[in-house]
Amino acid sequence: MSLHIFQDLLAKHRHEEGTVTRQPHDPVESTPHKRYLIELRSYLSKLDSAEIAEILEALSPDDLLLVWGEIDESRVDDLLDEVSDTTRDILASRSSYLGSSCVVNAFELAQGRLSQTTIESVEDLEGISPIWVDLVGATKADRRKIGQYFGLEFPDPEELTDIESSARFYVENEGEIHLHSDFLLDKEGESRNVPVAFILFRDILFSVREEELPVFRLQRLRARIQAGYVSDGMDMLLDLYAADVEYSADALEESYTALGNVGKKVLSERMSDEDAAKTLADIAEEEDLNGRIRRNVLDTRRALAFLIRRKLLSSAQLEDAQQIMRDIESLDGHTAFLFDKINFLMDSTVGFININQNRVIYRLTVLSVIFMPLNVIAGIGGMSEFSMMTKDIPWPVSYAIFTIGLILVGWITYYILKKFEKRNPVRR
């Protein structure tokens, strides 16, 4: 019933609006059609959030935006939680609200600690002085809205992989510092490098990425708990790079453990082909992870080298950056060692596969040697001369003796091979 009332009021409003548009010279007050909007606003005030959300879901995009403009500002947040993601995206496309897939957090200092504010619309940025604005999963429209507020243009993180490595770090004429870096995401059974765009402007750090990363969660937790952990956007950026190096080191430790378990299987006395195939898959996974870690720390080293070379750091920040560089150098030795260990385990596993194949070939060779004299004797037994030689003996008896002779020759051949094998154990 409420939906029909809304649709009727909206139809009357549009009819009156069209009439006023066609008669601009009418000296009568030009806004009588707004009385329907006043009735609409009055009717909205009598409904609860769930009923309004149900009505909004059934309206067309144009009617939805018209009704949304008549909703009291104090009820907007509750309604955004009630409506579906599709409806919220429609509202975000033509308003200051952000899309449902976009997660924007602004962090400002409060008594030396980070205070987090979730941003759902551009208006939420007013009245705060952030040192870090973090955008996750932002659409082009969302990036444009946030960028217009701060006077910036945010890049698309997915397009960062197409940029030449030499052009990932630069400084704009207005003092904007741009850094495009890769951060490691190590999940069970999957590891990849996620591109992140950093912009440092007016002591505010802006980070743009497509998905959540453990490094960023860890950094937010530390800065909220520890007083004086960061003081500006550059401190935040350096600590993110330091946390990324720590995360890479943790991934290397897990890789050590995984390769240790693989090594126990490889160094066992026997390994089936199925076990070898699984072991090769595990080794390949660790090799891929090790390569991504090496690439990740290399990218971090280049970013820090850019900041140091352009003299963008204070003396304290320069010391922190150099310490991070030393940590990265210590990881280089570990990644090189892991590559050597991976190659050793790979060669050992392939060696077990070759041993298993040799065993199969050895058995086939033994069988062929045993049946070689039997084939010769069987060929002789199939000749007509054999029938002539045994014409006075009943054929069941003669062929029974012939069969026993074949078995005896086969057993003697097998016995000789076994004696030869015992005398030459090294050859086996």
C-alpha positions as CSV (number, residue, x, y, z in Angstrom):
1,M,0.0,0.0,0.0
2,S,2.8,2.4,0.9
3,L,4.5,1.8,-2.5
4,H,1.3,2.8,-4.4
5,I,1.1,6.0,-2.4
6,F,4.7,6.9,-3.2
7,Q,4.2,6.1,-6.9
8,D,1.0,8.3,-7.0
9,L,2.8,11.2,-5.3
10,L,5.8,10.9,-7.7
11,A,3.5,10.8,-10.7
12,K,1.7,14.0,-9.6
13,H,5.0,15.7,-8.9
14,R,6.3,14.9,-12.3
15,H,3.1,16.1,-14.0
16,E,3.1,19.4,-12.2
17,E,6.9,19.8,-12.8
18,G,6.2,19.3,-16.5
19,T,3.4,21.9,-16.5
20,V,5.6,24.5,-14.9
21,T,8.4,23.8,-17.4
22,R,6.1,24.4,-20.3
23,Q,4.8,27.7,-18.8
24,P,7.9,29.6,-17.7
25,H,6.1,33.0,-18.2
26,D,3.3,32.2,-15.7
27,P,3.4,34.9,-13.0
28,V,2.0,32.5,-10.5
29,E,4.5,31.0,-8.1
30,S,6.7,28.5,-10.0
31,T,7.0,25.9,-7.3
32,P,3.5,24.7,-6.5
33,H,4.5,21.2,-7.6
34,K,6.7,20.9,-4.6
35,R,3.7,20.4,-2.4
36,Y,3.8,16.7,-3.4
37,L,7.3,16.5,-2.3
38,I,6.3,18.0,1.0
39,E,3.6,15.3,1.3
40,L,6.2,12.7,0.4
41,R,8.6,13.9,3.1
42,S,5.8,13.9,5.7
43,Y,4.8,10.4,4.7
44,L,8.5,9.2,4.9
45,S,8.7,10.5,8.5
46,K,6.0,8.2,9.6
47,L,7.6,5.0,8.3
48,D,10.4,3.0,9.9
49,S,13.7,2.2,8.1
50,A,12.8,-1.3,7.0
51,E,9.6,-0.1,5.3
52,I,11.4,2.8,3.5
53,A,14.1,0.4,2.4
54,E,11.5,-1.9,0.9
55,I,10.0,1.0,-1.0
56,L,13.3,2.2,-2.3
57,E,14.1,-1.3,-3.6
58,A,11.0,-1.2,-5.8
59,L,11.5,2.3,-7.3
60,S,13.2,3.1,-10.6
61,P,16.6,4.8,-10.5
62,D,15.2,8.3,-11.2
63,D,12.4,7.9,-8.6
64,L,14.9,6.4,-6.2
65,L,17.2,9.4,-6.3
66,L,14.2,11.8,-6.0
67,V,12.9,10.1,-2.9
68,W,16.4,9.8,-1.4
69,G,16.7,13.6,-1.5
70,E,13.7,13.9,0.7
71,I,14.9,11.6,3.4
72,D,16.0,13.2,6.7
73,E,19.8,13.2,7.0
74,S,19.7,11.6,10.4
75,R,18.2,8.4,8.9
76,V,20.6,8.1,6.0
77,D,23.1,5.8,7.7
78,D,20.4,3.4,9.0
79,L,18.9,3.2,5.5
80,L,22.2,2.5,3.8
81,D,22.5,-0.6,6.1
82,E,19.0,-1.7,5.1
83,V,19.1,-1.4,1.3
84,S,20.8,-3.9,-1.0
85,D,24.2,-3.3,-2.6
86,T,22.6,-2.6,-6.0
87,T,20.4,0.2,-4.6
88,R,23.4,1.6,-2.7
89,D,25.5,1.6,-5.9
90,I,22.8,3.5,-7.7
91,L,22.7,6.1,-4.9
92,A,26.5,6.3,-5.0
93,S,26.7,6.9,-8.7
94,R,24.8,10.1,-8.5
95,S,25.6,11.3,-5.0
96,S,28.5,11.8,-2.7
97,Y,28.1,8.3,-1.2
98,L,30.6,5.6,-2.1
99,G,29.8,2.2,-3.7
100,S,29.0,-0.9,-1.7
101,S,32.2,-2.6,-2.8
102,C,34.4,0.3,-1.7
103,V,36.0,0.4,1.8
104,V,37.6,3.7,2.7
105,N,39.2,4.3,6.1
106,A,40.7,7.6,7.2
107,F,43.2,7.6,10.1
108,E,44.1,10.6,12.2
109,L,46.3,11.0,15.2
110,A,44.7,11.2,18.6
111,Q,47.0,11.3,21.6
112,G,49.8,9.7,19.6
113,R,47.6,6.8,18.4
114,L,45.8,6.3,15.2
115,S,42.0,6.8,15.3
116,Q,40.1,5.1,12.5
117,T,37.1,6.6,10.7
118,T,35.1,4.6,8.2
119,I,34.2,6.8,5.2
120,E,30.8,6.1,3.5
121,S,30.4,9.5,1.8
122,V,32.7,12.4,0.9
123,E,31.0,14.4,3.7
124,D,32.4,12.1,6.3
125,L,35.9,13.5,5.5
126,E,34.9,17.0,6.7
127,G,36.1,17.9,10.1
128,I,38.9,15.4,10.3
129,S,42.7,15.7,9.6
130,P,43.9,12.3,8.5
131,I,47.5,11.3,8.0
132,W,46.5,8.1,6.1
133,V,43.5,7.5,3.8
134,D,43.2,3.8,2.7
135,L,41.0,2.9,-0.3
136,V,40.2,-0.8,-0.9
137,G,38.1,-2.0,-3.8
138,A,37.3,1.6,-4.9
139,T,35.6,2.0,-8.3
140,K,36.6,4.7,-10.8
141,A,33.7,6.9,-9.6
142,D,34.7,6.4,-5.9
143,R,38.3,7.3,-6.6
144,R,37.2,10.4,-8.5
145,K,35.0,11.6,-5.6
146,I,37.8,11.1,-3.0
147,G,40.3,12.6,-5.3
148,Q,38.3,15.7,-6.0
149,Y,37.9,16.4,-2.3
150,F,41.7,16.3,-1.8
151,G,42.7,17.7,-5.2
152,L,44.3,14.5,-6.5
153,E,43.8,11.9,-9.2
154,F,44.0,8.3,-8.0
155,P,45.2,5.6,-10.4
156,D,43.6,2.2,-10.9
157,P,45.7,-0.4,-9.1
158,E,45.0,-3.0,-11.7
159,E,46.7,-0.9,-14.4
160,L,49.8,-0.5,-12.3
161,T,51.2,-3.8,-13.6
162,D,51.3,-2.3,-17.1
163,I,53.6,0.5,-16.0
164,E,57.3,0.2,-16.7
165,S,59.4,-0.6,-13.7
166,S,61.4,2.6,-14.1
167,A,58.3,4.7,-14.0
168,R,56.7,3.4,-10.8
169,F,58.4,6.0,-8.6
170,Y,58.2,9.7,-9.3
171,V,57.4,13.2,-7.9
172,E,54.8,15.5,-9.5
173,N,55.3,19.2,-10.0
174,E,53.0,20.0,-7.1
175,G,55.0,17.8,-4.7
176,E,52.9,14.6,-5.0
177,I,55.1,11.6,-4.3
178,H,53.9,8.5,-6.3
179,L,55.1,5.0,-5.5
180,H,53.6,1.9,-7.1
181,S,54.7,-1.2,-5.1
182,D,53.8,-4.9,-4.9
183,F,52.9,-6.5,-1.5
184,L,53.0,-10.2,-0.8
185,L,49.7,-12.1,-0.1
186,D,50.5,-15.6,1.1
187,K,47.4,-17.8,1.5
188,E,47.3,-21.5,1.9
189,G,47.7,-23.1,-1.5
190,E,48.0,-19.7,-3.1
191,S,50.5,-16.8,-3.2
192,R,50.6,-13.7,-5.3
193,N,51.8,-10.1,-5.4
194,V,49.1,-7.5,-5.0
195,P,49.8,-4.0,-6.6
196,V,49.3,-1.0,-4.3
197,A,49.5,2.7,-5.3
198,F,50.9,5.1,-2.7
199,I,50.5,8.9,-3.0
200,L,52.1,11.2,-0.4
201,F,50.6,14.7,-0.6
202,R,50.6,17.4,2.1
203,D,51.8,14.9,4.7
204,I,48.9,12.6,4.0
205,L,49.5,9.1,2.8
206,F,46.9,7.7,0.3
207,S,46.9,4.0,-0.5
208,V,44.9,2.4,-3.2
209,R,44.5,-1.3,-3.7
210,E,41.9,-3.9,-4.8
211,E,41.9,-6.3,-1.8
212,E,42.8,-6.4,1.9
213,L,46.3,-7.4,2.8
214,P,47.7,-8.8,6.1
215,V,50.4,-6.2,6.2
216,F,47.9,-3.3,6.3
217,R,45.8,-5.0,9.0
218,L,48.9,-5.5,11.1
219,Q,50.0,-1.9,10.7
220,R,46.6,-0.5,11.7
221,L,46.6,-2.7,14.8
222,R,50.1,-1.6,15.9
223,A,49.4,2.1,15.3
224,R,46.2,2.0,17.2
225,I,47.8,0.3,20.2
226,Q,51.2,1.9,20.5
227,A,51.4,5.6,21.2
228,G,53.9,7.6,19.1
229,Y,54.2,4.8,16.6
230,V,53.8,7.2,13.7
231,S,53.7,10.9,13.4
232,D,52.9,11.6,9.7
233,G,52.2,10.0,6.3
234,M,55.9,9.3,5.6
235,D,56.3,7.4,8.8
236,M,53.2,5.4,7.9
237,L,54.7,4.6,4.5
238,L,58.0,3.4,5.9
239,D,56.3,1.3,8.6
240,L,54.2,-0.3,5.9
241,Y,57.3,-1.2,4.0
242,A,58.9,-2.5,7.2
243,A,55.8,-4.6,8.0
244,D,56.0,-6.0,4.4
245,V,59.6,-7.1,5.0
246,E,58.6,-8.8,8.3
247,Y,55.7,-10.6,6.5
248,S,58.1,-11.8,3.8
249,A,60.4,-13.1,6.6
250,D,57.5,-15.0,8.2
251,A,56.7,-16.5,4.8
252,L,60.3,-17.6,4.4
253,E,60.2,-19.3,7.8
254,E,57.0,-21.2,6.8
255,S,58.8,-22.2,3.6
256,Y,61.7,-23.5,5.6
257,T,59.3,-25.7,7.6
258,A,57.4,-26.9,4.5
259,L,60.7,-27.8,2.7
260,G,61.9,-29.6,5.9
261,N,58.8,-31.8,5.7
262,V,59.4,-32.4,2.0
263,G,63.0,-33.3,2.7
264,K,62.0,-36.1,5.2
265,K,59.9,-37.7,2.4
266,V,62.7,-37.3,-0.2
267,L,65.3,-38.8,2.1
268,S,63.2,-41.8,3.0
269,E,64.3,-45.3,1.8
270,R,61.5,-45.7,-0.7
271,M,59.1,-43.4,-2.5
272,S,56.3,-44.4,-4.9
273,D,55.6,-42.6,-8.1
274,E,52.4,-41.1,-6.5
275,D,54.4,-39.8,-3.5
276,A,57.0,-38.4,-5.9
277,A,54.4,-36.5,-7.9
278,K,52.9,-35.0,-4.8
279,T,56.4,-34.0,-3.6
280,L,57.2,-32.3,-6.9
281,A,53.9,-30.3,-6.6
282,D,54.9,-29.2,-3.0
283,I,58.4,-28.2,-4.2
284,A,57.0,-26.3,-7.1
285,E,54.7,-24.4,-4.8
286,E,57.5,-23.4,-2.5
287,E,59.7,-22.4,-5.4
288,D,56.9,-20.1,-6.6
289,L,56.5,-18.6,-3.2
290,N,60.2,-18.1,-2.8
291,G,60.4,-16.3,-6.1
292,R,57.5,-14.0,-5.2
293,I,59.2,-13.2,-1.9
294,R,62.4,-12.3,-3.7
295,R,60.5,-10.1,-6.1
296,N,58.6,-8.5,-3.3
297,V,61.6,-7.5,-1.3
298,L,63.4,-6.3,-4.5
299,D,60.4,-4.0,-5.2
300,T,60.5,-2.7,-1.6
301,R,64.3,-2.1,-1.9
302,R,63.8,0.0,-5.1
303,A,61.1,2.1,-3.4
304,L,63.2,2.8,-0.4
305,A,66.2,3.6,-2.6
306,F,64.0,6.1,-4.5
307,L,63.0,7.9,-1.3
308,I,66.7,8.0,-0.1
309,R,68.0,9.2,-3.5
310,R,65.5,12.0,-3.8
311,K,66.3,13.1,-0.2
312,L,62.6,13.0,0.9
313,L,63.3,11.6,4.4
314,S,64.2,13.3,7.6
315,S,67.3,12.0,9.5
316,A,65.2,9.7,11.7
317,Q,63.3,8.4,8.7
318,L,66.5,7.9,6.8
319,E,67.9,5.7,9.6
320,D,64.7,3.7,9.6
321,A,64.9,3.2,5.8
322,Q,68.5,2.1,6.0
323,Q,67.6,-0.4,8.7
324,I,64.8,-1.8,6.4
325,M,67.4,-2.1,3.6
326,R,69.7,-4.1,5.9
327,D,66.8,-6.4,6.8
328,I,66.2,-6.9,3.1
329,E,69.8,-7.8,2.5
330,S,69.6,-10.5,5.2
331,L,66.6,-12.0,3.4
332,D,68.6,-12.3,0.2
333,G,70.8,-14.9,1.6
334,H,67.9,-16.9,2.8
335,T,66.1,-16.8,-0.5
336,A,69.3,-17.9,-2.3
337,F,69.7,-20.8,0.2
338,L,66.1,-21.9,-0.4
339,F,66.6,-21.9,-4.1
340,D,69.6,-24.2,-3.7
341,K,67.6,-26.5,-1.4
342,I,64.6,-26.6,-3.7
343,N,67.0,-27.6,-6.6
344,F,68.5,-30.4,-4.5
345,L,65.1,-31.7,-3.4
346,M,63.8,-31.5,-7.0
347,D,66.9,-33.5,-8.3
348,S,66.5,-36.1,-5.5
349,T,62.8,-36.6,-6.3
350,V,63.5,-37.0,-10.0
351,G,66.2,-39.4,-9.0
352,F,63.7,-41.5,-7.1
353,I,61.4,-41.5,-10.1
354,N,64.3,-42.8,-12.2
355,I,65.1,-45.5,-9.7
356,N,61.5,-46.7,-9.8
357,Q,61.6,-46.8,-13.6
358,N,64.9,-48.7,-13.5
359,R,63.3,-51.3,-11.2
360,V,60.5,-51.9,-13.6
361,I,62.9,-52.2,-16.5
362,Y,65.0,-54.6,-14.5
363,R,62.1,-56.9,-13.9
364,L,61.2,-56.8,-17.6
365,T,64.8,-57.6,-18.5
366,V,64.8,-60.6,-16.1
367,L,61.6,-62.0,-17.6
368,S,63.0,-61.5,-21.2
369,V,66.2,-63.4,-20.2
370,I,64.2,-66.3,-18.6
371,F,61.9,-66.7,-21.6
372,M,64.7,-66.5,-24.2
373,P,65.8,-70.1,-24.0
374,L,62.2,-71.2,-23.5
375,N,61.3,-69.5,-26.8
376,V,64.1,-71.4,-28.6
377,I,63.0,-74.8,-27.1
378,A,59.3,-74.0,-27.9
379,G,60.3,-73.3,-31.5
380,I,62.1,-76.6,-31.7
381,G,59.1,-78.4,-30.2
382,G,56.8,-76.9,-32.9
383,M,58.8,-78.5,-35.7
384,S,57.8,-81.6,-37.6
385,E,61.0,-83.4,-36.5
386,F,59.8,-83.4,-32.9
387,S,56.7,-85.3,-34.0
388,M,58.8,-87.8,-35.9
389,M,61.1,-88.3,-32.9
390,T,58.2,-88.9,-30.5
391,K,55.9,-90.9,-32.9
392,D,56.3,-94.0,-30.8
393,I,55.4,-92.1,-27.6
394,P,51.8,-91.1,-26.9
395,W,51.5,-87.4,-27.5
396,P,50.1,-86.6,-24.0
397,V,53.2,-88.1,-22.5
398,S,55.6,-86.5,-24.9
399,Y,54.1,-83.0,-24.5
400,A,53.9,-83.4,-20.7
401,I,57.6,-84.2,-20.6
402,F,58.3,-81.3,-23.0
403,T,56.4,-78.9,-20.7
404,I,58.2,-80.1,-17.6
405,G,61.5,-79.6,-19.5
406,L,60.5,-76.0,-20.3
407,I,59.7,-75.3,-16.6
408,L,63.0,-76.9,-15.5
409,V,65.0,-74.8,-18.0
410,G,63.2,-71.6,-16.9
411,W,63.8,-72.3,-13.2
412,I,67.5,-73.0,-13.9
413,T,67.8,-69.7,-15.8
414,Y,66.2,-67.8,-13.0
415,Y,68.5,-69.5,-10.4
416,I,71.6,-68.6,-12.4
417,L,70.4,-64.9,-12.6
418,K,69.8,-64.8,-8.9
419,K,73.3,-66.2,-8.2
420,F,74.8,-63.7,-10.6
421,E,72.8,-60.9,-8.8
422,K,74.1,-61.9,-5.4
423,R,77.7,-61.9,-6.6
424,N,77.3,-58.3,-8.1
425,P,75.3,-56.3,-5.6
426,V,76.8,-53.0,-6.7
427,R,75.6,-53.5,-10.2
428,R,72.0,-53.7,-8.9
